[in-house]
Amino acid sequence: MKNAVIGNNKQKANLIVLGAVPRLLYLLQHETSGTELKTECAVVLGSLAMGTENNVKSLLDCHIIPALLQGIPAFTRRRLLSPDLKFIEACLRCLRTIFTSPVTPVELLYTDATVIPHLMSLLSRSRCTQEYICHIYSHCCKAPDHQTILFNHGAVQNIAHLLTSASYKVRMQALKCFSVFAFENPQVSMTLVNVLVDGELLPQIFAKMLQRDKPIEMQLTAAKCLTYMCRAGAIRTDDVCIVLKTLPCLVRMCSKERLLEERVEGAETLAYLIEPDVELQRIASITDHLIAMLADYFKYPSSLDHDLKHAHELRQAAFKLYASLGANDEDIRKKIIETENMMDRIVNGLSESSIKVRLAAVRCLHSLSRSVQQLRTSFQDHAVWKPLMKVLQNAPDEILVVASSTLCNLLLEFSPSKEPILESGAIELLCSLTQSENPALRVNGIWALMNMAFQAEQKIKTDILRGLSTEQLFRLLSDCDVNVLMKTLGLLRNLLSTRPHIDQIMSTHGKQIMQAVTLILEGEHNTEVKEQTLCILANIADGTTAKELIMTNDDILQKIKYYMGHSNVKLQLAAMFCISNLTWNEEEGAQERQDKLRDVGIVDILHKLSQSTDPNLCDKERPEGRLKACLGGHYPEVLVDESLMKTVFFKSS
């Protein structure tokens, strides 16, 4: 049977159909079977597992994993119950093949709590057992809970010494284990930094593996380990091993001399390393002409299906790295856009058949959209808003989040794309995003509407309110996600600017807005939320007729009074903005309003605060010094916030 199935998938399928698997498992587990017979059974089962995915499914249906694990004797303090190492290695080799198959659920490694410690006890048996078990661990560690389970079973301590094994295969599998253990896991990464192996710390061992005389596979995997430890906060971004070793190594992997798979892996890992750190982005951008080097990623032929897959992988990696490079620095963004046909490549990437390429292209576009200059020039010249709006139609959430973040930037006041985006029906699209179950999409939808409402005409503000509906607006004001709430308050603040607009909106929605303001000021919210809410009140107080909604609401006046005496200066200032706009002497009815505020006790609080040593409260020469303005005269109404450019981070695959 063994000789018949080697390299012959048809024969393997025939044997499975004929019922060979249950019989082999029976012989493997039967007490009367000799060790040599059991070993042969494990070898044949391993050969069957190396066939098609259907073969592996058939083996799983026959419960091969528990049968093999049951067959492998556990290690005891006294002795190994079976002395035959060949049988153990054959079982582990078969398990390795099954667990690394794409059709095998990795959870099968964790459902039985005895499996991992059982395998851990076999690590020291031979180089083969070390290689196979590390391979199983590295492949099946896919989630934080997997990392935790393996960590708690001593995987770090048991595998660390294998990094100095005489066997290259063992060293590589151990290294791969550490790369998956450290990924986005601060607990494991902080532990790894202090692990000693033969007198050397793990980061030092990883750094030695980056040397040019080491195999490329080892260099790349060691660079991943150091990258993930750095991103998890265990290694500083300015550490020598990151700046002078890891980053240059990853840049080398992007060279056209490297294999396609190496170029893809190098670019994606480098993108992940430099993404949050502007200094690493600057260093990478001037290392080995990286920006120009990435342009070659778009020149891979894609005429055949096989070539198309590789072309997609290269383009995806290049877009990701360009996105990270241009995340913060204006000069780098300029260099990227000046790369040959770059904007055309991004626009074409937005309509790629591969969803991964589309997502990476949107990320790149989003990163570049944080440049005011590019919004006014390249983005306008290539009308990128058109393909972006197309991407936003029926896209999966992962793309929608980044695409809508990009749209937020294109809707800023200084962007020439704002007007055509408005004319293309963006309000309806953005209003629909605010109803998404995904909090990130709700935030982006309301953020974009907030940008749209900044210094907008009354018609646009009316269209936003109509499209959003009063019910949805106040549903967002009670959203449990603080980011959604803050952006909704920002939208209200932008809508309630310019006196005629304030009066018009409050005449139709005043009752609901005042109710929402009251609920937020009474609720358990942080300082930033309450400050924004008080600023909305200050804008309302600047209206000609709208201010009466405050003056006739004793509950609101008492809340303003309360926040004027609050221990937080920001809330005091925001409350005094309201009083400043209510008490301007030159406005009609100012005396009556001042008299009422005196009756409420607000003027007394103002006089007490005039004794404050805080310059923000008392210095009339400074824009923040509002107290003296409240005591005598008007201070201009609070200005709405200009939104910061949106940024979105992504995970490495």
N, C-alpha and C positions, 0 to 999 in steps of 0.2 A: 504493500500500500504506500509506504513512504517513497519508494522509488517511482511509483506510478504517478504520484501527484506533484512531485517537484517540478515547478515551472509550467504546469499544465492546468489552467483554470477549468477547462472542460472536464477533465478527470476528477478534479476536486468537487465540482458541482454534481457529477454523477455519483460519487461516493456519498455525498450529503443526502441526495435524493434516495439512495438505497438504504439509508438509515445507519450509516457507519458511526455517526457522532454519538448517539446514545450508547452504542456498544463499546466504543472507545472510552467513554466516561465511566462506564460500568467497570471495565477492566482497570482503569486508572485508580478507582476507589476501592476495589474489592480487596479484602484482607489477604486472600490467598495468592494474589498476583505478586510475582517477584519484582524487585526493583528494576531489573533490566527491562521487563515487559512494560512496567509503568512508564519508564523513561521513553520507550519507543512510542507508546500511546501519546505522551505529551508532545513528542516531536511531530507526529502525524497531525495532531490537533493544531499545532503551531503552523504547520505548512498549510493546512486548510484555511487558517485565519489570514494567511498572506494572500489569499485569492481576492475575489470580488467583495464589494460591500454586502451583497446578498449572502455570501458565505458567512461573514461575520454576524449578520443578523440571525442566521440559522443557528450559529453556535451560541449566541446570546439566548435564543429561545429555548435552548437545551440547558440553560443555567450553567454554562461552562465556568464562569468566574468563581462561584462558591465551590464548585467541584475541584478546581485547580488549587484554590486556597486551602481547602480541606486536605488535599493531597500533600501540600507542602508541610513538612513537619515544623513545628514551632521550636525555637531555640530555648533551652532551659539553662539554668545556672550550671547544672551538672554536665549535661551533654546534649548533643543534637540527637533527637529521637531516631533519626535515620542518618547513617553516615554517608549516604550516597549523594555527593554533590552534583553529579551530572543530572540526576532526576530533578533536583531543586532548580538548577539552571534552566532545564528544558521547560519546566512549568512557568518560571518567571519570564522566559523568552516568549512563551505563548501569551501570557498575560500582558506583556509589553505590547505585543502586536495588536491585541484586542483593545486595550485601553487607548492606544494611539490612533485607532480607526475613527474616522469622522462620524460613524453611525453609532458609536458607543457613548451613552450618556456618562459624563464624567462623575455624576453623582453616585454611580455605582461603587466608586471608591470610598464614599463616605457614609453610605447607608448602614453598613455594619461597622460598629465602633471598634471591632477587634482587628479589622483589616490593616489599618495603617501601622499600629504597633507590631502586628505580626510581620509585616514587610520590613519595618524598621529593625527588627531583631535579626533579619537575614542580611543586613547591609555588609556585615563584616566577613561573610563567608568566602567571597572571592571577588575578583575584579568584574566578572560577568554579572554577579548578583548586584554589585554596586552600580554598574552601568544600567541594568534593566530597571532597577527600583528607582534610581534618580530620574530616568527617562519617564517612568510612570508618573512620578510626583510632578515633574516640570510640565508635563502635558495636561495633567488633570487639575492643576491649580489655576482656576479661572475666576475666582471671586474672593472678596475679602474674608468670607467665612471659611473658605478652603485654606487661605493663608493662615488664619487663626488656628484651625485644627492641626495643620502640619506643624506650626510653630509650637503649639502647646504639647505636641508629642516629641519635641526635641529635635526637629528636623535640622535646625540651624547647627546645633552642636554636633549632631551625628554626621552631617554632610560636609562640614567645613574642612575637616582634615583630608577629604578626598580631592581638594583642589591641588594638593601636592602629590597626587598619585603618579606612579610611573606610567600608567596607562592614559594615553591622550583621550580616549573615548570616555573614561571615567571622569577625567578633569572637565571635559566639555559638558557632560550631563550634569555634573555638580554645579558648574557655572550657570547653566541654564536654569537650574533650580533657584539659585539666588536671584536671578533676574526676575523670575515670576514672584518670588517671595517678597521682594522689595517694592514692586510696582504699586504706587499710591498707597503705601502702608508705612506710616511714620513709626509705628511700634517696632516692626521688624527692621526697618532701616536704621533706627537708632541703636538697635541691638547689634546689627552687623558691623557698625562702625567700631565697636569695642571688642570684637571677636579676634582672638589671637590664634594663629596657626603657625607652629614652629617658630614662635617669637616674633612673627610679623602680623600687623593688623590687616584685616581683609581689604580695606581700600588700597593698601600698599600692594597687596597681591594682585588685585584687579588692575592697578596701574601698570604693573610689570607685564601683564598680559596684553597691554595696548601696544607694546613695542612692535616695530615694523617687521622684525624677524619672526614673529609669531604668526600662526595661521590666521587668515582673514576671519574665519568663523569665530575664533577665539577673541580676536580684537573687537569684533562687533558686539559679541555677547558681554564681554567685560565692560565695554563702553555703555551698554544698556544698564548693567548693574550700577555703575557710577552715576549715570543719568537719573535713574529712578531714585537712588539714594539722595541725590541732590534735590530733585523735585519734591521729595518727601521731607526735606528740611534737615536731613542728617549730615549733609556736607554743604558748606557754604558755596555760593556761586562764584566767589572770587578765590576759591581754593586752587592751589597750583595744579592739583590732579584734574581739575575740571577745565581751567583756562588753558593750561599748557599741554595737557595730554588727551583728555576726553574729547574736547571740542575739535582740536586738529585732527584727531583720529577719525571722527565722524565726517569731517570735511573731506578727508582723503577718500572715504568710502563713496563720495559723490562723483569722483573722477570717472571719466569715460573709459579709463583703463580697467575699471572694476566690472565684475559680472552684473547683469541686470538686477538680480535679486539683491546683491550687495548694495547697489546704488539706491534701490528703493528703501531697503532697511536703514541704510545710513542716513538718507535724507529725512525719513520719518522720525528717527530717533533724535537727530539734530534739531528738528522742528520742535519736538517735545522738550528738549533740554533748554533751548533759548527762549521759548515762548513768553515766560513772564519777566524776563530780565533784560533790560535795555542795554546794559553793558555787554552781555554775551552776544546780543544781536549785533552790536557794532563791531565786536571782534570778529564774529563769523562773517560779516558782510565784507570784510577786507582780507579774509584769509583765502589764499589760493584762487582769487577771482571767482568766488563762489557764485555770485549773482549771475555772471556770464556763463559759468559752468552749468548752471541749472537749465539754461536755454536749450542745451543739447537733449534734455529729457523729452522735449516736444518733437524731436526729429526722428524718433524711432518709427520704422515703417509699420503700417497697420492694415495691410491689404488682406491678410489671411486672418481667420478667427483666432488662431494661436498667437499671431503677432498682435492682434487687437487687444487681447487680454494683457499682454506685456506693456503695450503702449498706454493702456488705461492705468496700469500700476505706476508707470513712470510719471505720467501727467498728474496723477493724484498726489504722489510724493512731492513733486516740484511745487504744485500749488500750496500744499501744506507748509513747505519750508519757506516759500515766498510770504505766506501769511504771517508766519512767526517773525521773519526778518523785518517786515514792515509794520509790526504791531505798534511801535512807539516813536520811531525816529523819522523825521520828515525827509532828511537827506537820503536815507535808505529807500524810502518809498519812491523818491524821485528816480533813483538809480534803477529800481525794479521796473517802473513804468517806461523808462527810456530803453529798457532791454528790447531787442528786436521783436516787433509785432506783439508785444506783451498784452496790450488791451484787447487786441483781436483774439488772442489765445484765451483770455479770460472769458470774453463774450461767447466764444465757441464752446468753452468748457461748460457754460451754463446750460447748454442744450445737448450735452453728451448723453449717449445711451446708458452709460454706467452711472448709477446713482452715487457711487463713491466719488467719482470724478466731479460730478455736479456739486456735491457737497464741498469738496476741497476748493473748487473754483469760487463758490460763494464765499467761503472763508477768506480766500485771497482778496476777493473784491471788497469784502467787509473790512479787512485790515487796511487796504488802500483808501477806503472811504473815510477814514479818520483824518485825512489830510484836507484842509480847507482849500489849498491850492489845487489839488487834483479834482476836487468836487467842481471847481469852477472851470477847469480846463479839460483834462483828458476824459473825465466822466461825461462832460457835456458834449465833447467832440464825438464820442462813440455812442452817445445816447444809451448808456448802460441801463438806464431805468426801464427801458422796454423789455429786454430779456429778463431783467430782475422781476418785473411784474408778472411775466409769464411763468417764471419759476415758482412764484407764490401761489399759482393756481393748482390746487389738488396735490401739493407736494407732501411727503411724509413730514412728521413733526421735526425730525432732526434737521432737515433742510429749511423748514419754515422758520425755526428759531434763528438761524444765522441770517437767512434772507431778510426776515423782518427787522433784525438788528441793523442790517445794512440800509434798509429803507428808512429807519429812524434817522440815519446820518444824511441821507439824500433829501430829507424833508426839513433840514435845518434852514433857517431864514436866509443864509448866504448861499445856499445851493441853487443853481439855475434849474435843477431838475424838479424843484418843488412844484412849480406851476404845472408843467405837463403831467406830473404824477397825480396832482389834484384833478386835472381834467380827465384822467383815465379811469376814474371811479375808485380811487384808493380809499376814500372814506368808508364805503360799504365793506371793502375787504378788511380794513383795520378794525372796524366795529365788530365784524364777525370773529376776529382773533380774540377780542376781549371776552368772548363767551367760551373760549377753549377750556378744556379740563387741565391743560398743561399750563402751570403757573408762568413759565418762561414766555409762552406765547401771549398770555394775558398782559404781562408786563410790557412786552414789545408793542402790542397793539395799542395800549394806552399811552406808551411813551411816544410812539409815532404821532398819535393824535395830539399829544401835548406839544410836540414840535410844530405840528401843522397849525395849531391855534396861536402860536407865538406871533404877536403883532399882526394877526390876520384881519381880514375884512369881516364885517359883521355877517355877511352872507355865509362865509366859510364856518364861522362859529355856530351859526344857526343850523347849517347842514350837519355839523358834527353832533350837536345836541339832538337833532331829529334822527340821525342815523343810529346814535347810541341808545336813545330813549332814556327817559328819566328813570325808569325802573332799573335798567342795566347800570346806569351811572351810580345809583345808590346801592346797587348790589355790589359794585366794585368798591365802594366806600366802606363796605362791611366785610371785604375779603380778608381771609385769615393770613394771607401772604402780605407781609409788611411792604414789600417792594411794589406790589400792585396798588396798595393803599397810597403809598407815597406818590406814585406817578399819577394816580387819579386826582389826588389833591393838587399836583402840579398842573394837570389839565384844567381843573377848576380855576386855579389861580391865573392861568393864561387866558381862559375864557372871560374871566371877570377883570379885564383891564380895559382902559379907555372909558371915560365916564358914560358916553351914550350906550356903549355895549353893556356896561355894568347895569345901568338902569333898565335896559331892555330885557336882559336875561333875568334879572331879579323880579321884574314885573310879571314874568310868566312862570318862573321856577323858584321864586324867593322862599315860599313856605317850605318846600322840600329841602332846599339848600340850608336854610337856617336850622331845620330839624337835624340834618346830617351833621352840621357843625356842632350842635349841642351834644349829640350822641358821642362824637369823637372826643370832645373836650371832657366829657364825663367818664369816658372809657379808660381802660388800662392800656395806654399807648405810650411809646417812648417819646423822648423830648423832641426828636426831629419831626415826628408826626404832628404833635401838638403845635410846634412852631409853625409848620406849614399851614395848619388850620387857622391859627391866629392871623397869619399873613393874608389868608383869604378874607377873613373878617375885616382886615385893614383895607383891602381893595374894595370891599362892599361899602365901608365907611367913606370911601372917596367918591362914591356915586352921588348924584344930585338928589335923587329921590330914594335911592336904595338905602341910604344911611338911616332912614326912618325905620327900616326893619330892625335895626339894632337898637335905636332909641326907644322904640315901643316894646322891646322885649327885655323885661327886667331880669329874666334868667340869664340872658347873654351878658347883660351889663355886670351882673354879679360875678360871672365867670371871668370877664375881662379884669374886674377889680381883683379877683383872687390871683390871677396870673401876674398882675402888676406887683404883687407882694411875694411872688414865688422866689425860691432860693436860686433858681437857674436864671442867669442874666439874659440868655437868649430868649426865654419865654417872657421875661419882663420887657425886653425891647420890643418884641412882637406885639405884646399887649399895648404898649405905649404908641406903637404905630397907629393902632385903632383910634386911640384918644386924640392923637395928633390930627388925624384926618377928620375927626368929628368936631373939633373945636376951632377950626380955622376962622378967625375973626371976620374975614371978608366975605364969607358965605352967608346967604340968607338963613335966618333961624339960628345963627351961631350962639347968640346970647341965651336963648331958651335951652339949647342943648347943654351949654356950660352950666346953667342953673341946675338942670336935672342931674348932671354929673356931680355937681357939688352936693346935692341932696343925697345921692347914692353913697357919697364918701370918697369918691375917686380923687377929687382935688386935694383932700387931706393926705392921701397916699403920695400924690405927686410932690407935695411940700416935704414930706418925710424923705422921699427919695432924693430930693435936691441936696440933702446933706451927705449923700453917698460919695465915697471917694473913687468910685468906678468911673473912669473917663468915658466909657461907652454910654453911661447914663447921663453925664453932666456936661461934657465938652461940646458946646454948641458949634464949634468950628469943624467938628468931624461929622461925616454923614451918619455915623452910628449914634451920635449923641442926640437922643430924641427928647430928653426930659424938658429942657428949656423950651423946646418947640411946643411941647404940650402945655406948658405954663403960659406961654404968650405967643400965639401965632401959629402959622401953618408950616408943615414940612411936607415936601412932595410925596405923593402916594408911593407905596412900595412898588418897586419894579419887579416884573416877573423874572424868573430864572431862565437864563439861556442854558439849555441842556448840555451836559458833557457829551462828548462823542462816545458812542456805545462801543464796548469791547466784550468779546466772548472768547473764553478759553476752550480748548478742546483736548480730549484725551488721546494718547497714542494708542494705536491698535496693537 
